[in-house]
Amino acid sequence: MAALAAPGRPDVTPALQELYRGFEQELLVPLWTEIGDLMPAHPRSRAVPHVWRWDSLRELAARAGELVPVGRGGERRAIALANPSLGGRPFATPTLWAAIQYLMPGEDAPEHRHTQHAFRFVVEGEGVWTVVGGDPVAMRRGDFLPQAGWNMHAHHNATSEPMAWIDGLDIPFQYANEAQFFEYGRDAISEAERITPARSRAERLWGHPGLRPVSAGTPAAPGSPLLAYRWEHTDRALNDQLALEYEGFAGTVEPGHAAVRFSDPATGADVLPTIRAEVHRVVRGAETAPVRETGSSVYQVFNGSGTVTVGETSWAVTRGDLFVVPSWQPLSVRSEAGATDSESGALDLFRFSDSPIFEALRLDRTHVEGTTR
């Protein structure tokens, strides 16, 4: 502990030096030597903006598929995004984990469970079923599949083609707070669970807009009881918002920018206690206003292309690319998507964030450039 001469600090004297040695001996640290780091004027994230290219991720995942077992030795063959400023830890941000997972034809990923809340988002392909609590759930392009913590789950690839998708979890958050548990399940799922239904039992019960099954009551466990949110519904909702805007009615976040948030049909809250998930659609030529938020986000390009600016860093992005927005770094997006690179004709972005944590602790704050909020 060094005694430094500075405005507002005590004079550097032998007596002060002796006092500091006494602090060190008793493992004490005075606030006046640390306040600039512990109490800054605004958030200063340890994470930095960064982009990962989908083509590179997919190629490396395919090579891992040939070399690394998916069973207990490889445990899921998940390859995590490591933010370059987080000391080599497999964390995209201080609270969020994002990974590409790859399943070869005919493979099963064995069963396990963990307290970390998780989801899967599919940017391309189909043919894998995730089995959550014995309920097989189809995974297809554009589908969002949440899964609250401590649910047994496995995967199986029923096709002759490999498939890759993105996993998101709150691993860094639970790791930092020393709250995590993990448990292996069965080495193999049963034949009854290896079926490939078009709709899971969860969808048949909970997947009807605005309708809640009376028989289900209020789910006791946290997280959405609906295990799959299908792309066709997401796509239709985004198109309808933009159509309302074109007709002169309210419906979009800002001109040319539609957005939807996945919600728990039982409560209306976020689908997971610690993770918020959304899809944003920005029409060609539109540019979003720069937004700062406390907490961090990970984005994946689902459709189209464009330019993303996070803080002072800008990238051109295309389908599948992932990028990180650290806490209180301004984000703006310009869409350059068109019919040649986007099924929707727009730039579609999947986003997940740690917003529910910050809102629960009343630490959430948002600022949109050019507004008072």
Phi, psi and chi 1 to 4 in degrees:
 res  aa     phi    psi   chi1   chi2   chi3   chi4
   1 MET       -  119.2 -171.9 -178.8  -57.4      -
   2 ALA  -101.9  137.1      -      -      -      -
   3 ALA   -88.0  116.4      -      -      -      -
   4 LEU  -115.4  139.1  -58.2  174.7      -      -
   5 ALA   -79.4  123.7      -      -      -      -
   6 ALA  -161.6  153.6      -      -      -      -
   7 PRO   -55.5  133.6  -23.7   33.2      -      -
   8 GLY    82.7   -4.7      -      -      -      -
   9 ARG   -97.5  157.2  -66.2  -75.7 -175.3   88.9
  10 PRO   -66.3  153.2   22.4  -32.4      -      -
  11 ASP   -62.5  139.7  -66.8  -24.9      -      -
  12 VAL   -79.8  110.1  178.4      -      -      -
  13 THR  -133.7  163.7   63.9      -      -      -
  14 PRO   -56.0  -36.0  -27.9   36.1      -      -
  15 ALA   -64.9  -39.3      -      -      -      -
  16 LEU   -66.1  -41.7 -176.6   68.0      -      -
  17 GLN   -59.5  -41.2  -61.3  -82.4   20.0      -
  18 GLU   -65.5  -39.0 -176.9  179.3   -3.8      -
  19 LEU   -61.2  -42.5  174.6   63.8      -      -
  20 TYR   -64.7  -37.4  -78.7    9.9      -      -
  21 ARG   -64.5  -35.5  -59.3  -65.8   78.5   77.5
  22 GLY   -65.1  -40.9      -      -      -      -
  23 PHE   -58.2  -46.1  -73.8  160.6      -      -
  24 GLU   -62.2  -40.7  -71.2  176.2  -16.6      -
  25 GLN   -63.1  -33.6 -175.5  174.2  -10.0      -
  26 GLU   -98.5   10.0  -64.0  -60.2  -35.4      -
  27 LEU    56.9   53.0  -58.7  179.2      -      -
  28 LEU  -119.4  147.8  -58.5  171.2      -      -
  29 VAL  -134.0  119.7  178.9      -      -      -
  30 PRO   -73.6  139.8   26.7  -33.3      -      -
  31 LEU   -61.1  -33.5  177.9   60.3      -      -
  32 TRP   -65.3  -15.3   60.5   82.8      -      -
  33 THR   -91.8   -9.1   66.1      -      -      -
  34 GLU  -124.9   -5.7  -57.9  -70.8  -26.5      -
  35 ILE   -60.9  -33.8 -169.5  167.2      -      -
  36 GLY   -63.3  -30.6      -      -      -      -
  37 ASP   -88.1  -40.2 -178.6   50.6      -      -
  38 LEU   -80.9  -29.1  -63.0  178.0      -      -
  39 MET  -131.7   66.0  -65.5 -177.2  175.1      -
  40 PRO   -71.0  166.8   28.2  -35.2      -      -
  41 ALA   -67.5  -24.7      -      -      -      -
  42 HIS  -154.6  164.0   56.1   77.4      -      -
  43 PRO   -57.6  137.7  -24.7   34.3      -      -
  44 ARG  -126.2   94.0  -63.2 -169.3  -54.6 -147.1
  45 SER   -68.2  144.2  178.8      -      -      -
  46 ARG   -73.1  -23.1  -68.9 -178.0  -68.3  117.3
  47 ALA   -78.8  158.0      -      -      -      -
  48 VAL  -124.6  156.1  -65.8      -      -      -
  49 PRO   -59.9  139.5  -21.4   32.9      -      -
  50 HIS  -158.3  153.3 -168.0   74.0      -      -
  51 VAL  -125.7  142.1   64.2      -      -      -
  52 TRP  -118.4  132.4  -69.3  -96.2      -      -
  53 ARG   -88.5  129.5  -58.0  -60.7 -178.3 -176.7
  54 TRP   -61.0  -41.0 -179.8 -113.2      -      -
  55 ASP   -58.5  -41.7  -72.4  -14.0      -      -
  56 SER   -69.8  -42.4  -62.7      -      -      -
  57 LEU   -60.0  -46.7  -68.4  176.6      -      -
  58 ARG   -65.3  -40.0 -175.1  175.9   49.1 -167.2
  59 GLU   -63.5  -44.5  178.5 -174.4   -9.6      -
  60 LEU   -67.6  -36.9  -70.1  166.9      -      -
  61 ALA   -65.0  -38.4      -      -      -      -
  62 ALA   -63.9  -40.1      -      -      -      -
  63 ARG   -65.8  -38.2  -71.8  164.1   56.6 -173.4
  64 ALA   -64.2  -34.1      -      -      -      -
  65 GLY   -60.0  -30.7      -      -      -      -
  66 GLU   -82.5  -23.3  -61.9  171.9   -3.8      -
  67 LEU  -111.1  -27.2  -60.0  171.5      -      -
  68 VAL  -113.1  127.6 -179.9      -      -      -
  69 PRO   -67.3  149.4   24.7  -33.8      -      -
  70 VAL   -89.7  -11.8   75.2      -      -      -
  71 GLY   -76.2 -151.0      -      -      -      -
  72 ARG   -60.9  -24.6  -63.1  -55.3 -176.9 -160.9
  73 GLY   -71.2  -42.0      -      -      -      -
  74 GLY   -96.3  -18.9      -      -      -      -
  75 GLU    39.3   76.3 -160.3   55.3   37.2      -
  76 ARG    89.9  -14.4  -73.8  -65.6 -168.8  -85.4
  77 ARG    51.6   47.0 -157.5 -171.4  -75.9  125.4
  78 ALA   -94.8  132.8      -      -      -      -
  79 ILE  -118.2  109.6  -54.4  162.8      -      -
  80 ALA   -86.3  149.0      -      -      -      -
  81 LEU   -78.6  128.6  -49.5 -174.9      -      -
  82 ALA  -112.8  111.5      -      -      -      -
  83 ASN   -61.7  132.0 -168.0  -72.7      -      -
  84 PRO   -64.7  -12.9   18.7  -29.9      -      -
  85 SER  -106.3    9.4   72.2      -      -      -
  86 LEU  -106.1   30.5  -64.3 -178.6      -      -
  87 GLY    67.8   27.1      -      -      -      -
  88 GLY    82.6    0.0      -      -      -      -
  89 ARG   -68.6  150.0  -59.9  -60.4  -64.0  166.9
  90 PRO   -80.7   51.2   31.3  -35.6      -      -
  91 PHE  -118.2  131.6  -58.2  157.1      -      -
  92 ALA   -73.1  -38.2      -      -      -      -
  93 THR  -141.0  175.4   80.1      -      -      -
  94 PRO   -62.5  -15.0  -28.7   37.9      -      -
  95 THR  -122.2  -14.3   55.5      -      -      -
  96 LEU  -121.7  139.9  -61.6  173.1      -      -
  97 TRP  -110.5  137.2  160.4  -72.1      -      -
  98 ALA  -136.3  136.7      -      -      -      -
  99 ALA  -148.0  151.8      -      -      -      -
 100 ILE   -94.1  132.4 -177.8  172.3      -      -
 101 GLN  -117.9  141.4 -170.1  169.9  155.0      -
 102 TYR  -133.7  126.6 -164.6   85.2      -      -
 103 LEU  -123.2  124.7 -155.8   60.0      -      -
 104 MET   -77.3  163.1  -63.8  -70.5  -79.0      -
 105 PRO   -55.9  132.4  -24.5   33.5      -      -
 106 GLY    75.0   -0.8      -      -      -      -
 107 GLU   -80.1  153.5  -82.5 -170.5  -30.3      -
 108 ASP  -117.2  135.1  -69.3  -11.6      -      -
 109 ALA   -94.3  119.1      -      -      -      -
 110 PRO   -65.3  164.4   23.7  -32.8      -      -
 111 GLU   -77.2  141.2 -168.9  177.5   59.2      -
 112 HIS  -158.6  176.0   67.3 -153.8      -      -
 113 ARG  -148.3  158.7   66.0  177.1  176.2  175.0
 114 HIS  -155.5  157.6   38.8   72.4      -      -
 115 THR   -74.1  -17.9   49.8      -      -      -
 116 GLN   -65.1  131.9  -67.5   85.7   -5.8      -
 117 HIS   -77.0  143.3  -57.4  -66.0      -      -
 118 ALA  -144.1  164.9      -      -      -      -
 119 PHE  -152.2  166.6   69.3   81.0      -      -
 120 ARG  -125.1  139.5  -77.3  158.3  -78.2  -73.6
 121 PHE  -131.0  131.2  179.3   72.3      -      -
 122 VAL  -105.7  116.1 -174.7      -      -      -
 123 VAL   -93.3  -20.9   73.5      -      -      -
 124 GLU  -159.8  151.6   61.7 -176.7   32.5      -
 125 GLY    91.0  173.0      -      -      -      -
 126 GLU  -162.8  171.3   61.8  179.2   83.2      -
 127 GLY   117.2   -8.4      -      -      -      -
 128 VAL  -100.1  140.9  167.9      -      -      -
 129 TRP  -114.3  131.7  -89.8 -106.3      -      -
 130 THR   -95.8  135.3 -175.6      -      -      -
 131 VAL  -110.2  108.2 -176.9      -      -      -
 132 VAL  -111.7  114.4 -178.4      -      -      -
 133 GLY    58.4   33.8      -      -      -      -
 134 GLY    85.1    1.5      -      -      -      -
 135 ASP  -103.5  109.0 -171.2    4.4      -      -
 136 PRO   -73.1  128.0  -13.8   29.6      -      -
 137 VAL  -123.0  121.1 -171.9      -      -      -
 138 ALA   -68.8  144.5      -      -      -      -
 139 MET  -118.1  120.2  -64.0  170.8   57.8      -
 140 ARG  -135.1  165.0  -49.5 -178.6 -169.4   98.8
 141 ARG   -52.5  129.4  172.9  165.7  157.6   75.9
 142 GLY    87.1   -7.3      -      -      -      -
 143 ASP   -78.4  143.5  -68.6  -13.0      -      -
 144 PHE  -114.9  125.6  169.4   71.8      -      -
 145 LEU  -126.8   96.8  -59.8   97.6      -      -
 146 PRO   -82.4  154.7   31.8  -34.2      -      -
 147 GLN  -152.3  109.1  178.5 -148.6  -68.8      -
 148 ALA   -66.6  160.1      -      -      -      -
 149 GLY   -62.6  152.8      -      -      -      -
 150 TRP    70.7   26.9 -145.1 -123.3      -      -
 151 ASN  -105.0  128.5  -78.2  -72.5      -      -
 152 MET   -64.2  135.4  -76.9  -69.9 -176.2      -
 153 HIS  -151.4  148.8   56.2  -76.0      -      -
 154 ALA  -142.1  171.9      -      -      -      -
 155 HIS  -133.2  152.3  -47.7  -51.1      -      -
 156 HIS  -144.9  138.8   68.3   92.3      -      -
 157 ASN   -98.3  111.3 -173.1  -19.2      -      -
 158 ALA   -92.8    6.7      -      -      -      -
 159 THR  -114.9 -178.4   72.1      -      -      -
 160 SER   -98.8   12.4   58.4      -      -      -
 161 GLU  -122.9  147.3  -62.8  -66.9  -30.1      -
 162 PRO   -71.9  162.9   26.8  -33.9      -      -
 163 MET  -145.1  140.8 -177.0  172.7  167.9      -
 164 ALA  -124.6  148.6      -      -      -      -
 165 TRP  -152.3  175.1   63.2   89.2      -      -
 166 ILE  -104.8  131.4  -69.7  -61.9      -      -
 167 ASP  -100.8  139.6  -74.0  -21.9      -      -
 168 GLY  -127.0  135.1      -      -      -      -
 169 LEU  -144.0  167.0  -64.2   91.9      -      -
 170 ASP   -99.0   33.6   60.8   -1.9      -      -
 171 ILE   -53.7  -50.6  -69.6  174.9      -      -
 172 PRO   -60.1  -37.4  -22.3   34.1      -      -
 173 PHE   -63.3  -49.0  172.8   73.6      -      -
 174 GLN   -69.3  -33.2  -67.3 -158.2   25.8      -
 175 TYR   -63.0  -46.8  177.6   83.7      -      -
 176 ALA   -65.2  -30.2      -      -      -      -
 177 ASN   -97.4    4.6  -71.5  -77.1      -      -
 178 GLU    53.7   50.2  -58.1  175.0  -16.0      -
 179 ALA  -120.9    5.8      -      -      -      -
 180 GLN   -88.6  145.2   66.8  -86.6   38.1      -
 181 PHE  -132.2  151.8  -69.3   85.9      -      -
 182 PHE  -144.6  145.2  178.4   92.5      -      -
 183 GLU  -150.5  132.9 -176.2  175.5  -80.2      -
 184 TYR   -73.7  146.7  -71.9  122.1      -      -
 185 GLY  -106.1 -148.2      -      -      -      -
 186 ARG   -70.6  153.1  -61.5  164.0  -63.0  168.9
 187 ASP   -73.0  -24.6  -71.1  -26.7      -      -
 188 ALA  -143.8  144.9      -      -      -      -
 189 ILE   -83.8  161.3   58.5  175.7      -      -
 190 SER   -78.2  163.9   68.5      -      -      -
 191 GLU   -62.3  -34.0  -73.9  -56.1  -47.3      -
 192 ALA   -64.3  -25.9      -      -      -      -
 193 GLU   -91.1   -5.5  -65.7  167.1  -54.8      -
 194 ARG   -91.3   10.1  -66.2 -176.5   60.5   79.1
 195 ILE   -71.1  165.6   59.8  173.5      -      -
 196 THR  -128.3   68.0   55.1      -      -      -
 197 PRO   -71.2  149.6   28.9  -36.0      -      -
 198 ALA   -66.9  -34.6      -      -      -      -
 199 ARG  -129.2  135.8  -69.2 -170.2  -57.1  153.8
 200 SER   -75.7  167.9   63.1      -      -      -
 201 ARG   -63.1  -36.7  -63.9 -166.6  -62.0  -87.2
 202 ALA   -62.5  -39.5      -      -      -      -
 203 GLU   -67.3  -41.3  -70.3  171.5   86.1      -
 204 ARG   -64.9  -27.9  -69.1  159.9   62.7 -169.0
 205 LEU   -90.2  -43.0 -170.2   61.1      -      -
 206 TRP  -111.9   -6.8  -72.1   96.7      -      -
 207 GLY   -91.0   37.7      -      -      -      -
 208 HIS  -119.0  116.5  -55.0  -76.9      -      -
 209 PRO   -53.5  124.6  -24.6   34.3      -      -
 210 GLY    74.8    4.2      -      -      -      -
 211 LEU  -117.5  126.7  -59.4  174.2      -      -
 212 ARG  -113.3  128.8  175.2  175.9  174.3  150.1
 213 PRO   -67.7  123.0   23.6  -32.3      -      -
 214 VAL   -63.5  -34.9  175.0      -      -      -
 215 SER   -65.7  -23.4   62.5      -      -      -
 216 ALA   -80.7  -23.8      -      -      -      -
 217 GLY    64.4 -151.6      -      -      -      -
 218 THR  -100.4  118.8  -60.0      -      -      -
 219 PRO   -56.8  135.9  -23.6   33.8      -      -
 220 ALA   -78.3  -32.2      -      -      -      -
 221 ALA   -85.3  150.9      -      -      -      -
 222 PRO   -72.2  158.5   28.5  -35.0      -      -
 223 GLY    94.2  159.1      -      -      -      -
 224 SER   -67.6  136.0  174.1      -      -      -
 225 PRO   -78.1  -12.2   29.7  -35.4      -      -
 226 LEU   -85.0  119.8 -179.4   58.1      -      -
 227 LEU   -93.4   -4.0  -60.6  177.9      -      -
 228 ALA  -151.1  130.5      -      -      -      -
 229 TYR  -113.3  111.5  -65.6   70.3      -      -
 230 ARG   -82.6  145.0  -60.3  -57.7 -179.7 -171.4
 231 TRP   -60.0  -36.1  173.4 -111.9      -      -
 232 GLU   -60.4  -33.4   55.8  -97.7   33.8      -
 233 HIS   -74.3  -41.6  -56.2  141.1      -      -
 234 THR   -61.4  -47.1  -54.6      -      -      -
 235 ASP   -59.9  -44.4 -177.2   46.1      -      -
 236 ARG   -64.6  -40.8 -174.0 -179.2  -54.1  124.7
 237 ALA   -63.5  -41.9      -      -      -      -
 238 LEU   -66.1  -42.8  -65.7  167.2      -      -
 239 ASN   -62.4  -40.5  -80.5  -23.2      -      -
 240 ASP   -65.4  -38.1  -77.4  -11.9      -      -
 241 GLN   -61.3  -45.9  -72.9 -174.6   21.1      -
 242 LEU   -66.6  -36.3  -69.7  168.7      -      -
 243 ALA   -62.8  -40.5      -      -      -      -
 244 LEU   -62.2  -41.6  -74.0  169.1      -      -
 245 GLU   -61.0  -45.5  178.3 -170.1  -59.3      -
 246 TYR   -62.2  -29.2  -61.1  151.5      -      -
 247 GLU   -85.5   -1.5  -65.6  164.2   15.4      -
 248 GLY    94.5   13.5      -      -      -      -
 249 PHE  -109.5  161.4  -60.1  103.1      -      -
 250 ALA   -71.6  149.3      -      -      -      -
 251 GLY   172.0  -24.8      -      -      -      -
 252 THR  -104.2  163.7   54.2      -      -      -
 253 VAL   -68.3  -41.3  176.1      -      -      -
 254 GLU  -159.6  169.1   56.6 -171.3  -32.3      -
 255 PRO   -53.4  125.2  -28.7   36.2      -      -
 256 GLY    76.0   11.2      -      -      -      -
 257 HIS  -130.8  102.6  177.5 -168.6      -      -
 258 ALA   -99.8  152.2      -      -      -      -
 259 ALA  -155.2  145.4      -      -      -      -
 260 VAL  -131.5  151.8  -67.7      -      -      -
 261 ARG  -119.8  132.9  179.5  175.5  -59.7  163.9
 262 PHE   -74.7  132.6  -61.9  105.0      -      -
 263 SER  -130.9  158.4   63.6      -      -      -
 264 ASP   -76.2  118.6 -177.8  -24.5      -      -
 265 PRO   -67.3  -15.9   25.8  -34.5      -      -
 266 ALA   -84.6  -29.4      -      -      -      -
 267 THR  -126.2  -19.4   65.1      -      -      -
 268 GLY    81.1   -3.4      -      -      -      -
 269 ALA   -81.8 -176.7      -      -      -      -
 270 ASP   -60.2  155.4  -75.7  -67.1      -      -
 271 VAL   -67.4  -25.6  -72.7      -      -      -
 272 LEU  -133.6  148.8  -65.1  167.9      -      -
 273 PRO   -62.2  -27.1  -24.4   34.5      -      -
 274 THR  -118.6   -2.4   55.5      -      -      -
 275 ILE  -132.4  133.0  -65.3  175.0      -      -
 276 ARG  -106.8  141.5  173.0  166.3  -64.8  164.3
 277 ALA  -131.4  137.2      -      -      -      -
 278 GLU  -144.1  163.7  -59.9  172.0  -23.1      -
 279 VAL  -128.3  132.9  176.0      -      -      -
 280 HIS  -116.6  138.5  -66.0 -110.2      -      -
 281 ARG  -122.3  120.9  174.5  165.5  -70.1  169.3
 282 VAL  -118.0  119.8 -175.8      -      -      -
 283 VAL   -71.3  156.9  -58.6      -      -      -
 284 ARG   -55.0  130.5 -178.6  177.8  178.0   83.9
 285 GLY    89.7  -15.4      -      -      -      -
 286 ALA   -81.0  150.5      -      -      -      -
 287 GLU  -132.6  130.2 -175.4  167.0   -0.3      -
 288 THR   -80.7  150.0   65.8      -      -      -
 289 ALA   -68.8  141.4      -      -      -      -
 290 PRO   -60.2  132.2  -23.6   34.5      -      -
 291 VAL  -127.2  133.9  177.4      -      -      -
 292 ARG  -110.0  140.0  -63.3  178.6 -172.4  -98.9
 293 GLU  -140.9  145.5  -66.2 -179.8  -49.9      -
 294 THR   -71.8  146.4   50.0      -      -      -
 295 GLY    90.3  167.7      -      -      -      -
 296 SER  -119.0  163.0   53.9      -      -      -
 297 SER  -139.5  153.6  -61.7      -      -      -
 298 VAL  -122.6  133.8  178.5      -      -      -
 299 TYR  -117.5  147.2  -75.5   78.0      -      -
 300 GLN  -129.4  135.0 -176.7  169.5   39.0      -
 301 VAL   -75.7  120.5  179.4      -      -      -
 302 PHE   -94.4  -40.4  179.9   69.7      -      -
 303 ASN  -137.8  146.3  -98.5  -37.8      -      -
 304 GLY    83.3 -165.0      -      -      -      -
 305 SER  -147.2  164.8   59.4      -      -      -
 306 GLY   175.5 -171.4      -      -      -      -
 307 THR  -118.3  129.1  -58.8      -      -      -
 308 VAL  -113.1  133.3  171.4      -      -      -
 309 THR  -122.2  121.4  -59.7      -      -      -
 310 VAL  -121.7  114.1 -177.2      -      -      -
 311 GLY    62.2 -122.8      -      -      -      -
 312 GLU  -102.0   10.7  -62.1  178.5   -5.0      -
 313 THR  -108.9  133.7  -54.0      -      -      -
 314 SER  -125.8  145.6  -66.1      -      -      -
 315 TRP  -138.5  150.1  -46.9  -74.3      -      -
 316 ALA   -87.0  131.2      -      -      -      -
 317 VAL  -126.1  151.6  -66.0      -      -      -
 318 THR  -136.1 -178.7   58.3      -      -      -
 319 ARG   -50.2  130.1  179.1 -175.1  -73.4 -167.8
 320 GLY    91.3  -22.1      -      -      -      -
 321 ASP   -60.2  144.7  -69.0  -12.2      -      -
 322 LEU  -118.3  144.5  -66.9  110.8      -      -
 323 PHE  -145.7  158.3   60.3   90.9      -      -
 324 VAL  -111.7  139.1  163.8      -      -      -
 325 VAL  -117.6  105.2 -178.8      -      -      -
 326 PRO   -70.5  168.0  -17.9   32.2      -      -
 327 SER   -57.8  130.6 -176.8      -      -      -
 328 TRP    64.9   19.0 -147.6 -118.8      -      -
 329 GLN   -93.1  130.0  -70.6  -81.2  -28.9      -
 330 PRO   -69.6  137.7   24.9  -32.4      -      -
 331 LEU  -118.9  132.1  164.9   70.6      -      -
 332 SER  -138.7  152.1   61.7      -      -      -
 333 VAL  -133.9  134.9  174.6      -      -      -
 334 ARG  -118.4  127.6  177.0  173.8  175.1   80.0
 335 SER   -87.4  129.8  173.0      -      -      -
 336 GLU  -121.7   20.9  -63.8  153.9   10.6      -
 337 ALA   -75.5  154.7      -      -      -      -
 338 GLY  -154.3 -170.8      -      -      -      -
 339 ALA   -64.8  -22.4      -      -      -      -
 340 THR   -81.7  -20.1   59.0      -      -      -
 341 ASP  -128.8    8.8   64.4   -0.8      -      -
 342 SER  -147.9  127.3  174.3      -      -      -
 343 GLU   -66.0  -27.4  -65.1  150.7    7.1      -
 344 SER   -93.1  -10.5   67.5      -      -      -
 345 GLY    77.6    6.4      -      -      -      -
 346 ALA  -134.6  174.2      -      -      -      -
 347 LEU   -89.6  113.9  175.7   60.7      -      -
 348 ASP  -106.3  125.9  -66.3  -23.7      -      -
 349 LEU  -121.5  125.6  -62.3  169.0      -      -
 350 PHE   -89.1  134.4  169.5   75.4      -      -
 351 ARG  -130.5  137.6  174.9 -157.2 -175.9 -163.6
 352 PHE  -131.6  147.3   71.6   99.6      -      -
 353 SER  -145.1  172.1   71.7      -      -      -
 354 ASP   -97.5   20.0   50.6   18.3      -      -
 355 SER   -52.9  -39.0  -65.5      -      -      -
 356 PRO   -58.7  -32.1  -26.2   36.3      -      -
 357 ILE   -65.9  -48.2  -60.4  171.9      -      -
 358 PHE   -66.9  -36.2  -75.5   76.6      -      -
 359 GLU   -68.8  -40.2  -69.4  179.0   -0.7      -
 360 ALA   -63.5  -32.2      -      -      -      -
 361 LEU   -93.7    3.9  -62.4  174.1      -      -
 362 ARG    57.6   37.4  -60.5  -65.6 -169.7  -93.3
 363 LEU  -109.0    6.7  -64.8  173.8      -      -
 364 ASP   -76.6  137.8   56.0  -56.0      -      -
 365 ARG  -152.2  137.0 -175.4  176.9  -65.3 -166.0
 366 THR  -131.7  140.1  -59.3      -      -      -
 367 HIS  -133.6  124.0  175.3   69.7      -      -
 368 VAL  -102.3  122.2 -179.1      -      -      -
 369 GLU   -58.3  134.3 -172.0  174.0  -67.4      -
 370 GLY    87.1    3.9      -      -      -      -
 371 THR  -127.5  176.8   72.6      -      -      -
 372 THR   -94.5    0.3   56.7      -      -      -
 373 ARG  -106.2      -   67.6 -178.8 -178.1   92.4
